Amino acid sequence: MLTVNIDGASRGNPGPSGIGILIFRNRNLILNYGEFIGFQSNLLSEYMALKRALQFALKIDDEVSIHTDSMSVVQQRRSKDKMRKKELKILFREINNLEKKFKTISYKYIPRNKNTYVDLVAKKAIDYHIKYSNYIY
């Protein structure tokens, strides 16, 4: 089973945003991934991190435990509630379809102070983009 830590970060809400993903197997880090995802809200960033993490994990194993400091993500994924916000509906559907491909999937809330490294990965993706792009925020 894989352990996957995710985080989405935004500088502003909405603002320049990034995602961070760490994938572990038997406590060994097998993927460290950060990506700038544009100008997004905090919640959308968290869900984009989840989608990308599921895409990566599916190529490695069909059993996964997702760890996040977003209580909203954990509660919504556990309850399988429908998303009312238009900008998240499509993303929600894509995540639902990805989840169906796993034999086992679980969601665990972890405190922010236990998720600091993946938060740093997400923030570094934002910083890198700002430093090396010509876009003015």
C-alpha positions in Angstrom: 0.0 0.0 0.0 1.2 3.5 -0.8 1.0 6.4 1.6 0.5 9.7 -0.2 0.8 13.1 1.4 -0.8 16.0 -0.6 -1.1 19.7 -0.2 -2.3 22.6 -2.2 -1.0 26.1 -1.6 -2.3 29.5 -2.7 -0.8 32.9 -2.2 -4.1 34.6 -1.8 -7.5 33.1 -2.2 -7.6 33.0 -5.1 -3.9 33.5 -6.0 -0.9 31.9 -7.6 -1.1 28.3 -6.6 0.9 25.1 -6.4 0.5 21.5 -5.4 2.8 19.1 -3.6 2.8 15.3 -3.6 4.9 12.8 -1.7 4.4 9.1 -2.3 5.9 6.5 0.0 6.0 2.8 0.0 7.1 1.1 3.2 8.3 4.5 4.5 10.6 5.0 1.5 10.0 8.1 -0.6 9.4 7.1 -4.2 8.0 10.4 -5.6 8.5 14.0 -4.6 6.4 16.2 -7.0 5.6 19.9 -7.1 3.7 21.8 -9.8 2.5 25.4 -10.4 -1.2 25.2 -11.3 -2.1 28.8 -12.1 -4.3 31.3 -10.3 -6.6 29.1 -8.0 -8.5 29.1 -4.7 -7.1 27.1 -1.7 -9.8 24.4 -2.0 -9.3 24.0 -5.8 -5.6 23.6 -5.2 -6.2 20.9 -2.6 -8.4 18.9 -5.1 -6.0 19.4 -7.9 -3.3 17.9 -5.7 -5.5 15.0 -4.9 -6.3 14.3 -8.6 -2.7 14.4 -9.7 -1.7 12.2 -6.7 -4.3 9.6 -7.7 -3.0 9.7 -11.3 0.6 9.0 -10.1 -0.4 6.4 -7.5 -2.5 4.4 -9.9 0.6 3.8 -12.1 2.4 2.3 -9.0 -0.2 0.4 -6.9 -3.9 -0.1 -6.5 -4.0 0.4 -2.8 -3.5 3.9 -1.4 -3.9 6.0 1.8 -4.2 9.7 1.2 -2.9 12.0 4.0 -3.9 15.7 3.9 -4.2 18.6 6.3 -7.4 19.6 4.5 -10.3 18.6 6.7 -12.7 19.6 3.9 -11.1 17.2 1.5 -11.2 14.3 4.0 -14.8 14.9 5.0 -16.1 15.4 1.4 -14.2 12.3 0.0 -15.4 10.1 2.9 -19.0 11.1 2.5 -19.0 11.2 -1.3 -21.2 14.3 -1.2 -21.9 16.0 -4.5 -20.0 19.2 -5.1 -22.2 22.2 -5.6 -19.5 24.7 -6.7 -19.4 24.7 -10.5 -15.6 25.0 -10.8 -15.2 21.8 -8.7 -17.9 19.6 -10.3 -15.8 18.4 -13.2 -12.7 17.9 -10.9 -14.9 15.9 -8.5 -16.2 13.7 -11.2 -12.6 13.0 -12.4 -11.5 12.1 -8.9 -14.5 9.8 -8.4 -13.6 8.0 -11.6 -10.0 7.6 -10.5 -11.0 6.3 -7.1 -13.0 3.5 -8.7 -9.8 2.1 -10.2 -8.2 1.5 -6.8 -8.7 -1.8 -4.9 -8.3 0.1 -1.6 -8.4 3.9 -1.0 -8.6 5.7 2.3 -8.4 9.3 3.5 -6.7 10.5 6.7 -6.6 14.0 8.1 -3.2 14.9 9.5 -2.4 18.2 11.4 -0.7 20.9 9.3 2.5 20.6 11.4 2.8 16.9 10.3 2.4 17.9 6.6 5.0 20.7 6.4 7.4 19.2 3.9 4.7 18.6 1.3 3.4 22.2 1.9 7.0 23.4 1.2 7.0 21.4 -2.1 3.8 23.1 -3.1 5.1 26.6 -2.2 8.4 26.1 -3.9 6.5 25.3 -7.1 4.8 28.7 -6.8 8.1 30.5 -6.0 9.9 28.9 -8.9 7.1 29.9 -11.3 7.1 33.5 -10.1 10.9 33.8 -10.2 11.2 32.4 -13.7 8.1 33.6 -15.5 7.3 37.0 -17.0 3.9 37.1 -15.5 3.2 39.9 -13.0 1.0 39.2 -10.0 
